[in-house]
């Protein structure tokens, strides 16, 4: 019975032509926003303002305070202390960074304040006479000289920066409202003012604000509405955003234009969301931040626009749709302030992008998370096989994604394969076969009942015949006669199919390659069912296929054949006639993040792109150099699916992953930047005192440490705010450190030194980024540690002379005394030599033995451990640190004498199960330490496990009562260059893990 199902969703993508240009993927290339919220340390979820200071750090204004952010650390300023030097009001409305490194802060009820980086304090301006016209500061903008325009609740003011004086601006006229929301001085010297009566302008040379001339209709409606924000783009266009009627813009020639689709009131006279801010993200691309409608993206050249909105199912979407401010930093990141935190995206990270499942934008998002198969049909449409019987079709010409659902017993099965057949249908491999009409998109389920129980892994069209790859070999189906044939692996026939699990079927030249879980079977054509030429992995042959499990194969434009396996990427080096296939392999040793190749594709420049279990990599077709993509390139999916890949009709490379579809643009090159983001010191503490921000050193600026304690902490960061978790940091104090010290991944990049010896040093800071365009950035800071008074040359010379004189006097007196005592002492020595020898032997025994247990005490134990360490080879010496589980409960329940008996009994048990040459000692309390010479970590774990089992199996009997005892053990193997202390710390860490995992277990130290 035929079950025809309609599409679940067939939604046209709104404004899909907008901003597409020559990139058909533009409608689906949704910006990926990295978010920062109260969970990360923001003092309030509503973010109101953004600025970047002279050093490159971000300042984030909220309704609950002000934040300074370097990409890793948030430092918050608020009004909670009530101190006069603190922020006068926690509600920050606007921010303006000044060239001297200071930041102007406009607040809601505290007026205007200025953060002084030389003192790390806020200097607040007066309100009223000699100050601002009102406590509420809506907006600030630089003028053409050394001043700042201030738009307030009751007028317009100007701050003169050289004199630090504020003066009110008059000349408003009767139509102007004193309630001013936005202000801007354009490049021609005209001052534009937006308030709740509309837009006004004071032309250069004039002293009076008037309404600008403009046409009637929609433009007039907008310009007489409350004007919230004013912006000038690089082309000199002036943009005005209103409180409820959208936005308009003015060309440099004075002509006003409506923003098609977002000017005037909406249908039925419905009010629009307030336009809070504008930003020119790139040429011909303007972002409008709205209070309730997300970001409206507009192209003034084409007149098209689209919307970027919050999607609750996508953590990469906007945090919310109520936006307050936009900003683009010097590294190119676009920042968005919203009512649910701040987010930023990098428009130039476009070598890759991800299409994710979406709820609110279903025509731009996938039906579900996992893309298991990809296929391009003859109409240049892209088909995606998903989980749960879902099929997505990407129509680049129409700019939309359509979602289909298989039915019957295929409803909940993975869709992994497609093949277009001459009957006008797209055949779909899932649990059995379905097909989709290429004209109507109608779905027909369960076409071949004989294989309804077979998961279909791949399909290959061959005229009227369909080759079907399964876990049960290969089926061949004639769509006209419905004849079904089958061939598979035969154990007795080495020339049969290499394995029943056939992952893919590919045409390579005139041959058919069956990629299986046990190598490759090669046939002359699709009719061949036996006598294959099998290419498999040979353990003793480094030039054979590197692994049995083969995932994919690709031919580059130069004719080189590449094979993806779970042992690396193999390139065919030679094969003539029936000769063996010879390969060279590229794997983790050459820089790949994994040897498990899921899929391989070639671009037009013969570069190979592979999806791995943990990412995507590019292999240079000429040099075979490996480049691993990162989120700096736009890569966002962490893991990819076996053999899910295809080349898009427009040249992009598609990889299906656990989480969505990755689209690679192989030839994408980001725009050249005049300078890279710096690696800078963002916070410093010298001798326990934080350094004011304005005194933080730049590259090659010297830091002086006073002689009190000469301690130093330097926090640093690469100020591009991109992929902080993927950026590696290290530091080295030249003259003190022998090598670079790596900052652990996930830790804040900081260099900390205490009690530095006096002298001159050079602190080198380094950041290494990942991705196709990885780079190494270094900064050097000269460090001068001043000597204490007694470390000066003069003090040392005087001390030397005095010490010499004292020594001479002491030697002379000592010589006289020794001469008098020599004879007497010699007699005493002779008499007591025998007693001393006996006593020393006893003392040595007592000094080396633990009184309670009779085993070695801590001092002697550590001496022997150090001796073993000095003679050991890397990885051939272990220690096992034991701790009796819940020993306090034994003391509390049975008494301390019983506890002592338990420790003695456990020691005896351990001694019985140690090897010859192993050393047991009491490390402290109920902690025991066993040194295991000539032991790898595996052997050490074996001995430890034997001890643990013995202790648990031999409860202690004390005064007729049986006391069960268990122990937790941490085992650490010694590593080359590791001190005894570091070795013991790792063993103690493993013991801590064993305790936390439930006790009575052994754990190996990392």
Secondary structure as the mmCIF struct_conf table of DSSP 4:
data_model
#
loop_
_struct_conf.conf_type_id
_struct_conf.id
_struct_conf.beg_label_comp_id
_struct_conf.beg_label_asym_id
_struct_conf.beg_label_seq_id
_struct_conf.end_label_comp_id
_struct_conf.end_label_asym_id
_struct_conf.end_label_seq_id
STRN STRN1 UNK A 5 UNK A 5
BEND BEND1 UNK A 8 UNK A 8
STRN STRN2 UNK A 9 UNK A 10
HELX_LH_PP_P HELX_LH_PP_P1 UNK A 12 UNK A 13
TURN_TY1_P TURN_TY1_P1 UNK A 14 UNK A 22
TURN_TY1_P TURN_TY1_P2 UNK A 24 UNK A 25
HELX_RH_3T_P HELX_RH_3T_P1 UNK A 26 UNK A 28
HELX_LH_PP_P HELX_LH_PP_P2 UNK A 30 UNK A 33
STRN STRN3 UNK A 34 UNK A 36
HELX_RH_3T_P HELX_RH_3T_P2 UNK A 38 UNK A 40
TURN_TY1_P TURN_TY1_P3 UNK A 41 UNK A 41
BEND BEND2 UNK A 43 UNK A 43
BEND BEND3 UNK A 45 UNK A 45
STRN STRN4 UNK A 47 UNK A 52
TURN_TY1_P TURN_TY1_P4 UNK A 54 UNK A 55
BEND BEND4 UNK A 56 UNK A 56
STRN STRN5 UNK A 58 UNK A 62
TURN_TY1_P TURN_TY1_P5 UNK A 63 UNK A 64
STRN STRN6 UNK A 65 UNK A 69
BEND BEND5 UNK A 71 UNK A 72
STRN STRN7 UNK A 74 UNK A 77
BEND BEND6 UNK A 79 UNK A 79
TURN_TY1_P TURN_TY1_P6 UNK A 80 UNK A 81
TURN_TY1_P TURN_TY1_P7 UNK A 84 UNK A 85
BEND BEND7 UNK A 86 UNK A 86
BEND BEND8 UNK A 88 UNK A 88
BEND BEND9 UNK A 90 UNK A 90
STRN STRN8 UNK A 92 UNK A 97
TURN_TY1_P TURN_TY1_P8 UNK A 99 UNK A 100
BEND BEND10 UNK A 101 UNK A 101
STRN STRN9 UNK A 103 UNK A 107
BEND BEND11 UNK A 108 UNK A 110
STRN STRN10 UNK A 112 UNK A 116
TURN_TY1_P TURN_TY1_P9 UNK A 117 UNK A 120
STRN STRN11 UNK A 121 UNK A 124
HELX_LH_PP_P HELX_LH_PP_P3 UNK A 125 UNK A 126
STRN STRN12 UNK A 127 UNK A 127
BEND BEND12 UNK A 128 UNK A 128
TURN_TY1_P TURN_TY1_P10 UNK A 129 UNK A 130
BEND BEND13 UNK A 131 UNK A 131
STRN STRN13 UNK A 132 UNK A 132
BEND BEND14 UNK A 133 UNK A 133
BEND BEND15 UNK A 135 UNK A 135
STRN STRN14 UNK A 137 UNK A 142
BEND BEND16 UNK A 144 UNK A 146
STRN STRN15 UNK A 147 UNK A 152
TURN_TY1_P TURN_TY1_P11 UNK A 153 UNK A 154
STRN STRN16 UNK A 155 UNK A 160
TURN_TY1_P TURN_TY1_P12 UNK A 161 UNK A 164
STRN STRN17 UNK A 165 UNK A 169
TURN_TY1_P TURN_TY1_P13 UNK A 174 UNK A 175
BEND BEND17 UNK A 178 UNK A 178
STRN STRN18 UNK A 180 UNK A 185
TURN_TY1_P TURN_TY1_P14 UNK A 187 UNK A 188
BEND BEND18 UNK A 189 UNK A 189
STRN STRN19 UNK A 191 UNK A 195
TURN_TY1_P TURN_TY1_P15 UNK A 196 UNK A 197
STRN STRN20 UNK A 198 UNK A 202
TURN_TY1_P TURN_TY1_P16 UNK A 204 UNK A 205
STRN STRN21 UNK A 210 UNK A 210
HELX_LH_PP_P HELX_LH_PP_P4 UNK A 211 UNK A 213
BEND BEND19 UNK A 216 UNK A 217
HELX_RH_AL_P HELX_RH_AL_P1 UNK A 218 UNK A 223
TURN_TY1_P TURN_TY1_P17 UNK A 224 UNK A 224
BEND BEND20 UNK A 225 UNK A 225
STRN STRN22 UNK A 227 UNK A 232
TURN_TY1_P TURN_TY1_P18 UNK A 234 UNK A 235
STRN STRN23 UNK A 238 UNK A 242
BEND BEND21 UNK A 243 UNK A 245
STRN STRN24 UNK A 246 UNK A 250
TURN_TY1_P TURN_TY1_P19 UNK A 252 UNK A 253
BEND BEND22 UNK A 254 UNK A 254
STRN STRN25 UNK A 256 UNK A 263
BEND BEND23 UNK A 264 UNK A 264
HELX_RH_3T_P HELX_RH_3T_P3 UNK A 267 UNK A 269
HELX_LH_PP_P HELX_LH_PP_P5 UNK A 270 UNK A 274
STRN STRN26 UNK A 275 UNK A 282
TURN_TY1_P TURN_TY1_P20 UNK A 283 UNK A 284
STRN STRN27 UNK A 285 UNK A 290
STRN STRN28 UNK A 291 UNK A 291
BEND BEND24 UNK A 292 UNK A 293
STRN STRN29 UNK A 295 UNK A 298
TURN_TY1_P TURN_TY1_P21 UNK A 300 UNK A 302
STRN STRN30 UNK A 305 UNK A 308
TURN_TY1_P TURN_TY1_P22 UNK A 312 UNK A 313
TURN_TY1_P TURN_TY1_P23 UNK A 315 UNK A 316
BEND BEND25 UNK A 317 UNK A 317
BEND BEND26 UNK A 319 UNK A 319
BEND BEND27 UNK A 321 UNK A 321
STRN STRN31 UNK A 322 UNK A 322
STRN STRN32 UNK A 323 UNK A 328
TURN_TY1_P TURN_TY1_P24 UNK A 330 UNK A 331
BEND BEND28 UNK A 332 UNK A 332
STRN STRN33 UNK A 333 UNK A 338
TURN_TY1_P TURN_TY1_P25 UNK A 339 UNK A 340
STRN STRN34 UNK A 341 UNK A 346
TURN_TY1_P TURN_TY1_P26 UNK A 347 UNK A 348
BEND BEND29 UNK A 351 UNK A 351
STRN STRN35 UNK A 352 UNK A 355
STRN STRN36 UNK A 357 UNK A 357
BEND BEND30 UNK A 359 UNK A 359
TURN_TY1_P TURN_TY1_P27 UNK A 360 UNK A 364
BEND BEND31 UNK A 365 UNK A 365
STRN STRN37 UNK A 366 UNK A 366
BEND BEND32 UNK A 367 UNK A 369
STRN STRN38 UNK A 370 UNK A 370
STRN STRN39 UNK A 371 UNK A 376
TURN_TY1_P TURN_TY1_P28 UNK A 378 UNK A 379
BEND BEND33 UNK A 380 UNK A 380
STRN STRN40 UNK A 382 UNK A 386
BEND BEND34 UNK A 387 UNK A 387
TURN_TY1_P TURN_TY1_P29 UNK A 388 UNK A 389
STRN STRN41 UNK A 390 UNK A 395
TURN_TY1_P TURN_TY1_P30 UNK A 396 UNK A 399
STRN STRN42 UNK A 400 UNK A 405
HELX_RH_3T_P HELX_RH_3T_P4 UNK A 408 UNK A 410
TURN_TY1_P TURN_TY1_P31 UNK A 411 UNK A 412
BEND BEND35 UNK A 413 UNK A 413
STRN STRN43 UNK A 417 UNK A 420
TURN_TY1_P TURN_TY1_P32 UNK A 422 UNK A 423
BEND BEND36 UNK A 424 UNK A 424
STRN STRN44 UNK A 425 UNK A 429
BEND BEND37 UNK A 430 UNK A 430
STRN STRN45 UNK A 431 UNK A 431
BEND BEND38 UNK A 432 UNK A 432
STRN STRN46 UNK A 433 UNK A 437
TURN_TY1_P TURN_TY1_P33 UNK A 438 UNK A 440
STRN STRN47 UNK A 443 UNK A 444
HELX_RH_3T_P HELX_RH_3T_P5 UNK A 449 UNK A 451
TURN_TY1_P TURN_TY1_P34 UNK A 452 UNK A 453
BEND BEND39 UNK A 454 UNK A 454
STRN STRN48 UNK A 455 UNK A 455
STRN STRN49 UNK A 456 UNK A 462
TURN_TY1_P TURN_TY1_P35 UNK A 463 UNK A 464
STRN STRN50 UNK A 465 UNK A 470
TURN_TY1_P TURN_TY1_P36 UNK A 471 UNK A 472
STRN STRN51 UNK A 473 UNK A 478
TURN_TY1_P TURN_TY1_P37 UNK A 479 UNK A 481
STRN STRN52 UNK A 484 UNK A 487
TURN_TY1_P TURN_TY1_P38 UNK A 491 UNK A 492
TURN_TY1_P TURN_TY1_P39 UNK A 494 UNK A 495
BEND BEND40 UNK A 496 UNK A 496
BEND BEND41 UNK A 498 UNK A 498
BEND BEND42 UNK A 500 UNK A 500
STRN STRN53 UNK A 502 UNK A 508
TURN_TY1_P TURN_TY1_P40 UNK A 509 UNK A 510
STRN STRN54 UNK A 511 UNK A 516
TURN_TY1_P TURN_TY1_P41 UNK A 517 UNK A 518
STRN STRN55 UNK A 519 UNK A 523
BEND BEND43 UNK A 524 UNK A 525
TURN_TY1_P TURN_TY1_P42 UNK A 526 UNK A 527
BEND BEND44 UNK A 530 UNK A 530
STRN STRN56 UNK A 533 UNK A 535
TURN_TY1_P TURN_TY1_P43 UNK A 539 UNK A 540
TURN_TY1_P TURN_TY1_P44 UNK A 542 UNK A 543
BEND BEND45 UNK A 544 UNK A 544
BEND BEND46 UNK A 546 UNK A 546
BEND BEND47 UNK A 548 UNK A 548
STRN STRN57 UNK A 550 UNK A 555
TURN_TY1_P TURN_TY1_P45 UNK A 557 UNK A 558
BEND BEND48 UNK A 559 UNK A 559
STRN STRN58 UNK A 561 UNK A 565
TURN_TY1_P TURN_TY1_P46 UNK A 566 UNK A 567
STRN STRN59 UNK A 568 UNK A 574
TURN_TY1_P TURN_TY1_P47 UNK A 577 UNK A 578
BEND BEND49 UNK A 579 UNK A 579
HELX_LH_PP_P HELX_LH_PP_P6 UNK A 580 UNK A 581
STRN STRN60 UNK A 582 UNK A 586
HELX_RH_3T_P HELX_RH_3T_P6 UNK A 588 UNK A 590
TURN_TY1_P TURN_TY1_P48 UNK A 591 UNK A 591
BEND BEND50 UNK A 593 UNK A 593
BEND BEND51 UNK A 595 UNK A 595
STRN STRN61 UNK A 597 UNK A 602
TURN_TY1_P TURN_TY1_P49 UNK A 604 UNK A 605
BEND BEND52 UNK A 606 UNK A 606
STRN STRN62 UNK A 608 UNK A 612
TURN_TY1_P TURN_TY1_P50 UNK A 613 UNK A 614
STRN STRN63 UNK A 615 UNK A 619
TURN_TY1_P TURN_TY1_P51 UNK A 621 UNK A 623
STRN STRN64 UNK A 626 UNK A 628
HELX_RH_3T_P HELX_RH_3T_P7 UNK A 631 UNK A 633
TURN_TY1_P TURN_TY1_P52 UNK A 634 UNK A 634
BEND BEND53 UNK A 638 UNK A 638
STRN STRN65 UNK A 640 UNK A 647
TURN_TY1_P TURN_TY1_P53 UNK A 649 UNK A 650
BEND BEND54 UNK A 651 UNK A 651
STRN STRN66 UNK A 653 UNK A 657
STRN STRN67 UNK A 658 UNK A 658
TURN_TY1_P TURN_TY1_P54 UNK A 659 UNK A 659
STRN STRN68 UNK A 660 UNK A 664
TURN_TY1_P TURN_TY1_P55 UNK A 666 UNK A 667
HELX_LH_PP_P HELX_LH_PP_P7 UNK A 670 UNK A 672
BEND BEND55 UNK A 674 UNK A 675
HELX_LH_PP_P HELX_LH_PP_P8 UNK A 676 UNK A 678
STRN STRN69 UNK A 679 UNK A 686
TURN_TY1_P TURN_TY1_P56 UNK A 687 UNK A 688
STRN STRN70 UNK A 689 UNK A 690
HELX_LH_PP_P HELX_LH_PP_P9 UNK A 691 UNK A 692
HELX_RH_3T_P HELX_RH_3T_P8 UNK A 693 UNK A 695
TURN_TY1_P TURN_TY1_P57 UNK A 699 UNK A 700
STRN STRN71 UNK A 703 UNK A 705
TURN_TY1_P TURN_TY1_P58 UNK A 707 UNK A 709
STRN STRN72 UNK A 712 UNK A 718
TURN_TY1_P TURN_TY1_P59 UNK A 719 UNK A 720
BEND BEND56 UNK A 722 UNK A 722
HELX_RH_3T_P HELX_RH_3T_P9 UNK A 724 UNK A 726
STRN STRN73 UNK A 728 UNK A 734
TURN_TY1_P TURN_TY1_P60 UNK A 735 UNK A 736
BEND BEND57 UNK A 738 UNK A 739
STRN STRN74 UNK A 741 UNK A 742
HELX_LH_PP_P HELX_LH_PP_P10 UNK A 743 UNK A 744
TURN_TY1_P TURN_TY1_P61 UNK A 745 UNK A 746
BEND BEND58 UNK A 747 UNK A 747
STRN STRN75 UNK A 750 UNK A 753
BEND BEND59 UNK A 755 UNK A 755
HELX_LH_PP_P HELX_LH_PP_P11 UNK A 756 UNK A 757
BEND BEND60 UNK A 758 UNK A 758
STRN STRN76 UNK A 759 UNK A 768
BEND BEND61 UNK A 771 UNK A 771
TURN_TY1_P TURN_TY1_P62 UNK A 772 UNK A 773
STRN STRN77 UNK A 776 UNK A 785
HELX_LH_PP_P HELX_LH_PP_P12 UNK A 786 UNK A 788
HELX_RH_3T_P HELX_RH_3T_P10 UNK A 789 UNK A 791
BEND BEND62 UNK A 792 UNK A 792
HELX_RH_AL_P HELX_RH_AL_P2 UNK A 793 UNK A 848
STRN STRN78 UNK A 849 UNK A 849
TURN_TY1_P TURN_TY1_P63 UNK A 851 UNK A 853
BEND BEND63 UNK A 854 UNK A 855
STRN STRN79 UNK A 856 UNK A 856
HELX_RH_AL_P HELX_RH_AL_P3 UNK A 858 UNK A 871
HELX_LH_PP_P HELX_LH_PP_P13 UNK A 872 UNK A 873
TURN_TY1_P TURN_TY1_P64 UNK A 874 UNK A 875
STRN STRN80 UNK A 877 UNK A 884
TURN_TY1_P TURN_TY1_P65 UNK A 885 UNK A 886
HELX_RH_AL_P HELX_RH_AL_P4 UNK A 887 UNK A 894
HELX_RH_AL_P HELX_RH_AL_P5 UNK A 896 UNK A 913
BEND BEND64 UNK A 914 UNK A 914
HELX_LH_PP_P HELX_LH_PP_P14 UNK A 915 UNK A 915
TURN_TY1_P TURN_TY1_P66 UNK A 916 UNK A 917
STRN STRN81 UNK A 919 UNK A 924
TURN_TY1_P TURN_TY1_P67 UNK A 925 UNK A 926
STRN STRN82 UNK A 927 UNK A 933
TURN_TY1_P TURN_TY1_P68 UNK A 934 UNK A 934
HELX_RH_AL_P HELX_RH_AL_P6 UNK A 937 UNK A 953
BEND BEND65 UNK A 954 UNK A 954
STRN STRN83 UNK A 956 UNK A 958
TURN_TY1_P TURN_TY1_P69 UNK A 959 UNK A 960
STRN STRN84 UNK A 961 UNK A 963
STRN STRN85 UNK A 967 UNK A 973
TURN_TY1_P TURN_TY1_P70 UNK A 976 UNK A 977
HELX_RH_AL_P HELX_RH_AL_P7 UNK A 980 UNK A 996
TURN_TY1_P TURN_TY1_P71 UNK A 997 UNK A 998
BEND BEND66 UNK A 999 UNK A 1000
STRN STRN86 UNK A 1002 UNK A 1004
#
